[in-house]
Amino acid sequence: MQDEQWENLIDSLEIKFGKLERKRRTTMTTDDIGHEMKNEEEWLEFETPSGKMRLSRITRPMIIDKKFHYTHTAKAKGKVEYVLSETEKSHRVVLSQWNSLNNDWQEVQAPSEDLKF
């Protein structure tokens, strides 16, 4: 989801559900070789008739290639190196609902429809 589409979605949610709680955080992860990857997460929390919902958008550099580094020793494990794009990003949008029994967010799964031919 591109930046413009994300902002349009935020605007339509604000119109439909009122005030949105908007938060953002940046985390760093590393691959097995030690290269760092910057992940940005932005989320919106809002009340709906079915309960409290959270819409998250996770942005990270696009993975262009994976390089596997194998070893020939008995107990050592292989390592994975990710080659990242410096210009392109990948986005993932996740909808979660607050589960009061577990006191945690639970991802909402889209209904799967069986394909009939």
N, C-alpha and C positions, 0 to 999 in steps of 0.2 A: 504494500500500500504506500503510495507516494505521499510526500508531505502535504500537498494540496488536498488530496483525498482525506487524509487524516484530519486536517483542520476542518473540512466540510462535515465530517462525521461528528466531530466535537461540537460544532455549531448546531447540528440537528439534534444531538442528544441534549444539549442545553435547552433548546426550545421545547423538547418533549418532556424532559424530566426535571427541569429547573437547574438549581445550583449543582455544579460538579466539583468534586474534590480532585484537583490535578496535582500529581507528584511526578518526580523524575529522579533517576539515579544512574550513575555510571559505575561499571565494574570492569575489572581487568581479569582476563583469563590467559593461561599460557598453554601452549601445546607441549608435547613430550620433549621437544628440543630446547624449549625455553623462550620461544618467540611469543610476545605479548599480543593479545587481541582485546580491543576496547569495545565493550558492549554497553549500549545505552538503552535504558528501559524507561518508558513513560506510561503512566497508568491513570485512569479516571475511575473514581468510585462514585456511585450514584444509587439512589433508592428507586425501585420499580415496584409495581403492585405484587410481583412475585418475590421480592426481597432485595437485599443489598447486592449490587453487581459491581464487578471490576472489569474494565476493558484495558488490556495491556498491549503495548506495541514495543517489540524488541527489535532494535536495529544493531547490526554488526557488519563488519566488512564481508564482502562476498568471497567465498572460498573458491579459488580458481583451480587448485590442484592439491592432491594429497601425495606426499612422498613417504614411502615406508622404508625405514632403516632397520634392516634385519641384523641379527648377530648370530655367530656360529658357536657360541658357548652354550653349555647345557642349561644353566639356570637363568640366564639373562633374557629379558623380554625385548621384543622389537619396539621401535619408537615410530610415532607418526608426526610428520611435519606438515603443517598447512601453509600453502602459498596463498596469500590474501591479495585482493585487489586494493589499490590505493585510492581509486576513484569511485568504484561501485559499492553499493550497500545492499544488504538483504534485510527484509522486514518481515516480522511475524506478528500477527494479531491474535490475541487469546482472550476469550470471554470466560470469566469465572464468577461463581456465585458463592456467597458466604454460607458456610455450613455451620449452623449454631451447635450441632451435636459434637463436631470435632473441633470447633473454634478455629477453623482454617478455611482458606479459599479452595473451592473445588472447580476444576475446569468443566465447562459446559460442553458436552459433545453434540455435534450436529447430528440430526437423525439420519441414519443411513437407509437408503431405499434400495431394495433389491432391483437389479436390472433385469427386465424381462424382455426377451427377444421373441 
